Amino acid sequence: WGFGVVLDFPPPPGTMASPAISPDSSSHEALSSVNSAPACSPTSDSENLSPDELELLAKLEEQNRLLEADSKSMRSMNGSRRNSGSSLVSSSSASSNLSHLEEDTWILWGRIVNEWDEWRKKKEKLLKELIRKGIPHHFRAIVWQLLCSATDMPVKNQYSELLKMSSPCEKLIRRDIARTYPEHEFFKGQDSLGQEVLFNVMKAYSLVDREVGYCQGSAFIVGLLLMQMPEEEAFCVFVRLMQEYRLRELFKPSMAELGLCIYQFEYMLQEQLPELNIHFRSQSFLTSMYASSWFLTLFLTTFPLPVATRVFDIFMYEGLEIVFRVGMALLQFNQAELVQLDMEGMSQYFQKVIPHQFDSCPDKLILRAFQVKYNPKKMKRLEKEYAAIKNKEMEEQIEIKRLRTENRLLKQRIETLEKESAALADRLIQVASKIAIFLFST
C-alpha cells in the first residue's frame, strides 16, 4: 500500500447489534409516504427561518449544551434509543420532551426532502446543523442520494448491462466479499443476498472505472449503502462518491491521495498534540498504521455501525474534513493513555479500546470533532507542499533512473572494451608466437 502497512481490514465492531441500519423495505415505504406528503412553502432567506424551525434549532442546540454539561447522563442512555438511528434527536436525552423532539424532527425531515432545492439554496446553515445531529434512519436513503446528486444519473441505465459483462477483478472481489461485515445478518453466508448485491455493485464499478478497478476497503462503503437502498441506487451513489468526494484518488493504484491525507493529518497532530506526536515517533508508531483505514473506509472498520453511520452522514455533506476532525478528536480524547503505552500497547488500544468509547454517546464524538481546529487554507497550503515534495521526489527518481541507465551503459561499454582488449591480447600473443617460430626456424 506504500505506507509500510498491510491493510487487511477487520470486521467493524458490533456489526450484529445494528438493527438500525439493517436492509429492509420499510425505509423505501417510508420514503414513498414522505414524497406523497404535501409540501410546505419554503422561507426565502436562511436567516429568516420560520418560528417552528427556529424553535427546533434552539431545542437541538440545547441538547448539545446538555451533552457537554452532563456526560454522565450520556453514558446512561439506553441502547434502544441508539438503534432508532443514532441521531441526536433520538439518543441524547431521556427527558419527557424527547418524544416531541423526535416527532418534530421527523416532520421537518419530510419537509426537507420535499423542498430539497430550496433547503440547499436558502437554508444551508440549518440543514448542515440537522445533518450533524444525525439523519433519521428512514430518511437516509433518499437524503444521501440528494446530497451527492445521485438521484438521476445516466449510469444507472447501464447497470443491468454491466452485470452481464466479465471483469478482471472478479476473483479479488469474491475474495473480499466474505470479509465485509461478516457478522451482519444481511451479508452473512456465501449465498446471502447481501454478498450477491455487494459483488454486483463492486463488479459494475470495476467495469466503468478500469483504472481503479477494485480496491480493498471500498466494499465497506458500498456495503453501508446497500444497507440503506437497492443496488442500482447504491451503485449510482458510489460512482458519485468516487467522482466528487476524493475517493477515486484515494483508491487509485498509486494511492497518492492517501499519502496527502496522511501528510495533512500528521501536520495537525504535530501542531495540536505535540507531546503525543513525539511519543508516536519515539515508538516508531507511524500515522499510516492507524489512520490509513480511517480515510479508506471512513471509520466503517473502526466504529460499530450506529456510530460510523453518523460520521458518514456528515461526510456526505461536508466531505473528508470530518475524517480529519474525528481522527484528531479520538487522539485528543485518548492522549493521556496513549503516551503511557509502547508500540504494541498502542496497537492493541487502537484495536480494542478506541472503537467502543462512544457506543452509547455518538453525539459526544461529533461534538468533540467540531471542537477540533481545522483550517481549510492551511490544508490547501499543505496540499501544495506535498505536491512539491512529490514532484521533487519524482525528479530525483528520474535523475537516479537516468544515472542508473548511464551507469549500465558504461558497464556495458567497459565489458565490450574488456572483451576487445582480451581479443587483441590473444591476437598479439598469436602474432608473437608466429614471429618467435619464424625467428627460431631461421
HELIX and SHEET records of a PDB file:
HELIX    1   1 PRO A   19  ILE A   21  5                                   3    
HELIX    2   2 SER A   26  ASN A   35  1                                  10    
HELIX    3   3 PRO A   51  ALA A   69  1                                  19    
HELIX    4   4 SER A   71  ARG A   75  1                                   5    
HELIX    5   5 GLY A   79  ARG A   82  1                                   4    
HELIX    6   6 LEU A   88  SER A   91  1                                   4    
HELIX    7   7 LEU A   98  ASN A  114  1                                  17    
HELIX    8   8 TRP A  116  LYS A  122  1                                   7    
HELIX    9   9 GLU A  124  LYS A  133  1                                  10    
HELIX   10  10 HIS A  137  PHE A  139  5                                   3    
HELIX   11  11 ARG A  140  LEU A  147  1                                   8    
HELIX   12  12 PRO A  154  GLN A  158  5                                   5    
HELIX   13  13 TYR A  159  LEU A  163  1                                   5    
HELIX   14  14 GLU A  170  ILE A  177  1                                   8    
HELIX   15  15 LEU A  193  VAL A  208  1                                  16    
HELIX   16  16 SER A  218  LEU A  226  1                                   9    
HELIX   17  17 GLU A  231  GLU A  244  1                                  14    
HELIX   18  18 LEU A  247  PHE A  251  1                                   5    
HELIX   19  19 ALA A  256  GLN A  272  1                                  17    
HELIX   20  20 PRO A  274  SER A  282  1                                   9    
HELIX   21  21 THR A  287  THR A  297  1                                  11    
HELIX   22  22 LEU A  305  GLU A  318  1                                  14    
HELIX   23  23 GLU A  321  LEU A  338  1                                  18    
HELIX   24  24 MET A  343  LYS A  352  1                                  10    
HELIX   25  25 ILE A  354  HIS A  356  5                                   3    
HELIX   26  26 PRO A  362  ALA A  369  1                                   8    
HELIX   27  27 PRO A  376  SER A  441  1                                  66    
END                                                                             
